[in-house]
Amino acid sequence: MRLRVEFTTEPFDLEEAPAHAVAAREVIQKARLDAVDVGPFGNTAEGETDAVLVAVTALLRDSLAAGATRVSLQVNVIGEEAP
């Protein structure tokens, strides 16, 4: 199956991306995911189940270690794996 993950990290800083946001985005951009969209107020990515779950684990670990006080995420099933 395929999954879509949407996430944000806090606290927000409107002047520049905080270290925890950068860490989370780097994890997602380096992961074996597709349809990656990073933005100032939310980020999304899609991929095969195992790849998404590995990326989410690393995202939580790295963003919390970089100072995130809250990580909000949602994971949705969007379909079956591509052939």
N, C-alpha and C positions, 0 to 999 in steps of 0.2 A: 504494500500500500504506500501511497505518497502522503506526506504531511506538509502543512504550512505552519511555520512558526512566526509569530509577531511578538516583538518585545520592545521595551523601553527600560532605561536605567535611570535612577535618580540618586542624588539631587540634580536638578536641571541647572544649567548655566547658559544663559542666553548670549553671553559674550564669546565663549569658545567651548569646544567640546571637552568635557571633563575626562580625566584619565580612564574612568570606568566605562564611559561611553565608547571611547576609542578602543579599549580592550575588547569590549563586546563586539564591536563592528569588525575588528581584525579577525576574531574567531570565525565569524560568519563568512567573511570574505575569503578566508583561507580554507574553509570547509568544502567538502565535495557536495555542494548544494547548487541549485539553479534558481532562476527567478529571484535573485538577491536584489533587494531595494533598501538602501540605507538613507535615512533622512534625519532632520533635526529633532523630530518629535515621535518617530516610530520607525521600526525596521521590520522587514519581512524577508523570508526566504522559504523555498520549497525544496523538497528532495525526498529520496528514499528513506524509509523509516529509520534504519540503523544510522544513516548519516546525520539525520536531523537530531536523533537522540544523543549521539556523540557530541554534536555541535552544541546542543543545549547544555549538556553537562559542562563542557569547557567554557561556555559563555557565562554560566553561573559562577564557576570557580574563579575565572579570570576577572570578571567585573567586580565581584565582591572583594577579591584581593586588591583591586585597584581603587577601592573606596566607595563602591556603590552602597547606598543605605536601603535601597529597594530595587528589585528587579521584577517588573511585571511582564508576564509572558502568557501567551495563549498558543496552544497547539491544536490544529484542526486536521482531521482526515479529509483529504481532497480527492482521493481516488486510488486506483491500483497502480503498481509499479509499471514503468514503461517497459515494453518488451525488449 
